[in-house]
Amino acid sequence: MRFRHRLKQRSRPSLRVQQGNVAPFAILTIAGGLMATAYVMDTSRMSDNSAQLKRATDAAVLAVGQERMLDSDRPMAELQTLAEGYISHNLGMDQALADNVSLDKVTLTTTSDDDNFQRYTVSAQFQAESPLLGAATQTLKVASTAEVRSRPTEIAVVIPSTLSESNGDIAALKRLGKYLNQALLKESNQVWLSLVPYSQAVNIYSDEDSQRLQRWAAPGATTPSELKTLFQSGKASSLADPRIPDRRANLLCMYRGLAAGENFDWDQPPAGQFRIYYRHDLPENGSPGAPPISWTGPNPDLGGEGAEDTRWMVADKGCPNAALLPLTQDPQAVESRLDQLSPRFNVNYAIAMSWAGASLSPNMRGSDGWGDPEHPLEFNASGQSDNQKIIIMLANTTGKWFDTDAYNFNPGEGSGETGTEGAINFARQRFIDLCRSFQSRGLKFFFIGVRPGDPEDFGRQLFDQVAGPGLQICTAKGGDFQFVDAENFATGEDQVQNQLDQILNDIQLNNSIRLVE
């Protein structure tokens, strides 16, 4: 019993020592917990502020990219101000953060990436305070980078206006053209659009360029020798005479480069290069818009030689009444020209394609050509420049013959050839040569045809045999060669629009903004 008593007496001081050491340890534990909590809270605050500022720089750089898409000439100083404004308005309701962000430290820089696309970087910084820990203030920097794919894009839209198109088809084509117009011109100021209605030829009349015929006509082209008796009759002095039916009807269809391998000279300057189409035909085969004129003389289709008889010249219904519209950014001008579409006569696809090319050729720039001092832009054959040129062609490919009539040959050269095997072979090679020349100039080509699903259809087989090999070359590098299973544009309108949406997506991939950092 005494032993246990002494043991108890000895153990009490030790217990008192342990109890005395607990208080400092607890205080240290509490202090450590408070410091950890302060660290977490200060760190969380910094993270939140960084995230909020990153959202602001994201918004700012996307706004800069969008503005650059809309106006490629806007000065960097104005874009800098735009970026500062977006950051200021995207800091949320956190006044403490706003007070710690110096707008005068916001920077906007630009570089080019490996694909020659512009990249814009918006940087901002804020003073990160640590009020709970009492640590020194840090300067933290946040940046956002966007890639701007904003290529000046010139697009020729090639639309049929032939005898194959009913009024319902023309109405569908107008809607499809206006759909493209809306999607392309009203979304970006980096897109220019030309419109190329076609039948046997393409009308290049312009009421804003009254001297085009005289300026583009080759020497002697306004007074071809086979019409000598007409000019001697006093009914007209030349093909430029306002009494000529086509002049009265505002039709001007011209041609050049019809020989093998010449490819219509589509990429050459126009002055002094062209001859003029006219239609020697019976009065009942003329186009509305001008009365025919008659004279007595030999048959001009045979070179103006031989027996004399009464001859007639009529307004050319193979020349569309809706004229080619050169590159424009005016949506209303495109709509107005589309509204002029009407069914005309036979079809020549390669002639239409050549004029689409000419509408994009820099050699047609300026007062000698289409009249615009800046457009068309230079070709980008190497792909190293930032501009692109695109042809979108719509066609009804169910016809029994095409590209083999007299419009495809110089006077006398195609006599007796229309629709023959020799003319078909010539047309096939012309498509191949023309598409090779498009490829060599860097033109991107999209083709959408309507035709029935019957693989035995004669027109379908003929188009594949004659135009197919060339068009495969045209569309080989980034383009597309598609058909919709429909008899015409009226029944296939929705399918054609779906194809156009795919083309628009392709174009927009080259005109887009994306965050990359």
ABEGO torsion letter per residue (X at the ends): XAAAAAAAAAAAAAAAAAAAAAAAAAAAAAAAAAAAAAAAAAAAAAAAAAAAAAAAAAAAAAAAAAAAAABAABBAAAAAAAAAAAAAAAAEABAAAAAABBAAABBBBBBBBAAGBBBBBBBBBBBBBBAAAGBBBBBBBBBBBBBBBBBBBBBBBBBBBBAABBAAAAAAAAAAAAAAAAAAAAABAABBBBBBBBBABBBABBAABAAAAAAABBBGAABBAAAAAAAAAGABABAABAABAAAAAGBBBBBBGABBGAGGGAABBABGABBBBBBBBBAAABBBGBBBBBBBEBBAAAGGBEBBBBBBBBBBAABBABBBBBBBABAAAAAAAAAABBBBBBBBAAAAAAAAAAAABAAABEAABAGBAAOBBBBBAAGABABBBBBBBBBBAABABBGABAAABBBGAABGABGBAAAAAAAAAAAAAAAAAAAAAGBBBBBBBBBBABAABAAAAAAAAAAAAAAAAAAABGBBBBBBBBABAAAAAAAAAAAAAAAAAAAAAABBBBBAX
